[in-house]
Amino acid sequence: MVNNGAATLDRSFLALSHPLRRDIVERLAAGPATVGEATRGFNVSKPAISRHLKILEEARVIRRSVEGRTHRLSLRERPLEDATAWMERQRGLWERKLDVVAGHLGEQGR
């Protein structure tokens, strides 16, 4: 059984696995934007944009607020912070392992 934290992390990484979704996240890193502002210039259909936004929303990477006919998007910090923290833990683990290997190889070369 997958725990809730792992499932949340899985959804975040899935949401960030597509270049268009990463581009949307990068645009929203500058601040909230309307759907049109966040997706302007992408050479994909409106239904495709909607599907990508749905994936980001379901992963809770973005939040949508509706004001009349205007849909405004903003980033949710928590899922991205959790993904970053996981990557940092992995980086630290592998740096320690590689330091041990480098130390061992250094001893072998003496």
N, C-alpha and C positions, 0 to 999 in steps of 0.2 A: 504494500500500500504506500502511495506517495504522500508525504506530509504536505500540509497546506503551503508551507514556505517554499518547498521545492516546486510545487505546482504553480505558484505565483511566479517564481523565477523562470520556469519553463515558458509561461505565457509571455513574459517580458522578452526573453530571447527570441521566441517565435515572432513576436511583433517587430523586433529589430532586425530580423533575418532578411528582410527585403530592402533593396536600396532605395526604392521610392518612399517607403515608410521611414527609413533613416533620414532621408532628405526632409520629410515633413517634420520630424522631431528636431532636426537641426534648425529649421526655420522657426519653430516654436520656442527654441532655446533663447531667441532674441526677445520673446514676449508673446502674449496672446495675439491671435490673428483670426480673421474670419476664415471660413473654409476656402473662399476664393483666394485670399491672400496667401494662405498656407500651401495651396496647391497650384498656384499660377505657373504656367509655363511647362507643366508636365504634359508630355505627349501621350496621354492615355484618356480613355473615355470617362465621362462622369460616373457611370456605374462602377468602373474599376476604382476610381477615386473613393467612392462610397464604400466599396468592399475593404479597401486598405484602411480607411478611417474606422470602420467597424472593428477590424482586428486590433487596431491601436486602442480603441475605446474598451473592448472586451478585456484586453490585457491591463487596463487601467493605466496605460502610459499617458493617455491624453484624456481631457475632460471637455465636454461640449456643453455650452450654455446657449439657450435659444432666447433671443430678444426680438419678438415679432417674427420677421422673416429672416433675420440675421442669425447665423449660427457661428458662434465664436469658440475657438479651440484654445486650450492652454495645456501645458505639460503638468503632469502629476509627478512630483519629485520622488516620492517613495519608491516606486518600482525601479526607477533608474538608479537611485542610490543603492538599493538592494543588489542590483546586477553589478554595479561598480564594486561594491564591497565583496561580492563573491569572486569577481575577477582578481581583486587585490589579494584575497586570501590564497587563491591558486598561484598567483605570481610569487608570493612570499614562500609558499611551499616549494615550488620548483627552483627558486633561487637558492634556498637552503640545500636542496638535493644536489644541485649543480655545484655548489660550493664544496660539498663533501667529495664529489667526483673530482673536482679540480684539485683539491687537497691531496687526494689519493694519487692522482696522476703526477702531481708535483713530487710526492715522496718516491714514486717509482722512477722518476728521472734522475734522482740523486745518485 
